[in-house]
Amino acid sequence: MKPKRISKNQYYLGIAEEVARRSTCHRRSIGAIIIRDDQIISTGYVGAPRKTKDSLEHGFCLRDKLNIPHGQRYELCRSVHAEQNAIINAARAGVSLLGGDMYIYGSIAGKFKPINAFPCFICKKMIINTGLNRVICSTEDGKMKTFRISDWAKEWMAGDILDDSHQYG
């Protein structure tokens, strides 16, 4: 009897879960990886910009201290989102993202139970501009949700980003 082999989506989402363990956010642990031609070409996790103090070093979350709800006022967050860091890290290495896929895994910080790790509007706009094909996200039920990036652009062309049905926060 052959052992059951996990799917490529499970494999890559599992790697994104491991990347998330490097996150330095008090609220969420999020990891993102970008795959092209069946190779990992970039990774990113939630964390402060290079050579700056993160929330763990400060000992508190600034947005918690200011009573800012999840999904709001990202400009006041010390961290760069995992999706943004994965895109930035690819750019630093001079790697094209065209035609690739992004996998995003998220959990509540310190707990290893998955959440709906759907990108925020800022990240969605960046992802649309990268030329990636799909985003595969962890979901709170332990499954995954796949988004076609071309669908986001079509939906936003017809409606608006505020009409988006899969919002983070």
C-alpha positions in Angstrom: 0.0 0.0 0.0 1.4 3.4 -1.0 1.5 6.1 1.6 -0.8 9.0 0.9 1.0 12.0 -0.5 -0.1 15.6 0.3 -1.1 17.8 -2.5 1.2 20.6 -3.8 -1.2 23.2 -2.3 -1.0 21.5 1.1 2.8 21.3 0.8 3.3 25.0 -0.1 0.7 26.2 2.5 2.6 24.1 5.1 5.8 25.9 4.2 4.0 29.2 4.5 2.9 28.1 7.9 6.5 27.5 8.9 7.5 30.9 7.6 4.7 32.5 9.7 6.5 31.3 12.8 9.1 34.1 12.3 6.4 36.8 12.6 6.9 39.5 15.2 3.3 40.8 15.5 1.4 40.4 18.8 -1.9 39.9 17.0 -1.2 37.6 14.1 1.4 35.2 12.7 1.3 35.4 8.9 3.7 33.8 6.4 3.6 34.1 2.6 5.6 32.3 -0.1 5.7 32.9 -3.8 6.0 29.9 -6.1 6.8 30.1 -9.8 7.5 27.1 -12.0 7.2 24.8 -9.0 10.0 26.6 -7.1 9.9 28.8 -4.1 11.2 32.2 -5.3 10.4 34.3 -2.3 9.1 34.3 1.3 7.9 36.9 3.7 6.4 37.1 7.2 4.8 39.9 9.3 7.6 42.0 10.8 9.0 45.5 11.2 11.2 47.0 8.5 14.8 45.9 8.5 17.0 47.4 11.2 14.0 48.7 13.2 12.5 47.5 16.4 9.5 45.2 16.1 6.5 44.8 18.4 8.1 41.9 20.3 11.1 44.1 21.1 8.9 47.0 22.1 6.9 44.6 24.2 3.5 45.8 23.0 1.3 46.3 19.9 0.9 50.0 19.1 -2.5 49.4 17.5 -3.7 47.4 20.6 -2.5 50.3 22.8 -4.5 52.7 20.7 -7.6 50.4 20.7 -7.6 50.1 16.9 -9.8 47.2 15.7 -8.4 44.5 13.4 -8.5 45.4 9.7 -8.2 49.2 10.3 -5.6 51.9 10.3 -2.7 49.8 9.0 -0.6 52.9 8.5 -0.1 52.9 12.3 1.2 49.4 12.4 5.0 48.8 12.9 4.9 45.8 10.7 5.1 45.1 7.0 2.6 42.5 6.0 3.9 39.0 4.9 2.6 39.5 1.4 4.4 42.8 1.1 7.6 41.3 2.5 7.4 38.4 0.0 7.0 40.9 -2.9 9.8 43.1 -1.5 12.2 40.2 -1.0 11.7 39.0 -4.6 12.4 42.6 -5.8 15.6 42.7 -3.7 16.8 39.5 -5.4 15.8 40.7 -8.8 13.3 37.9 -9.3 10.2 38.3 -11.5 6.8 37.2 -10.0 5.0 37.1 -13.3 2.9 34.0 -13.6 3.6 32.8 -10.0 1.3 31.9 -7.1 1.3 33.2 -3.5 0.5 31.0 -0.5 -0.5 32.7 2.7 -0.9 31.0 6.1 -2.2 32.8 9.2 -2.9 32.1 12.8 -3.5 34.1 16.0 -0.1 34.9 17.4 1.1 32.2 19.8 -1.7 29.8 18.8 -1.3 27.4 15.9 -4.9 27.4 14.8 -5.4 28.7 11.2 -7.3 31.8 10.5 -8.8 33.2 7.2 -5.5 34.7 6.0 -7.1 36.8 3.2 -5.0 39.8 2.1 -6.0 43.3 3.1 -6.9 45.8 0.4 -3.4 47.3 0.4 -1.8 43.9 -0.2 -4.5 43.0 -2.8 -3.6 46.0 -4.8 0.1 45.2 -4.7 -0.6 41.5 -5.6 -2.7 42.6 -8.6 0.2 44.7 -9.8 2.8 41.9 -9.5 1.4 39.7 -12.3 0.8 36.7 -10.0 -1.9 34.3 -11.1 -3.4 33.0 -7.8 -3.4 33.4 -4.1 -4.0 30.4 -1.9 -4.9 31.2 1.7 -5.4 29.3 4.9 -8.9 29.3 6.3 -10.2 29.0 9.9 -11.8 25.6 9.1 -8.3 24.2 8.3 -8.9 24.1 4.6 -7.8 26.6 2.0 -9.3 29.2 -0.3 -8.0 29.9 -3.8 -8.4 33.3 -5.4 -7.7 34.1 -9.1 -6.1 37.5 -9.1 -7.7 38.3 -12.5 -11.1 37.9 -10.7 -10.2 40.6 -8.2 -9.4 43.0 -10.9 -12.7 42.2 -12.7 -14.8 42.5 -9.5 -13.2 45.8 -8.7 -13.7 47.1 -12.2 -17.4 46.2 -11.9 -17.9 47.4 -8.3 -15.3 48.8 -5.9 -12.8 47.4 -3.5 -15.3 48.1 -0.7 -17.7 45.6 -2.3 -15.0 42.8 -1.9 -16.6 39.8 -0.2 -13.4 38.4 1.2 -12.0 41.0 3.5 -9.5 40.6 6.3 -10.2 41.9 9.7 
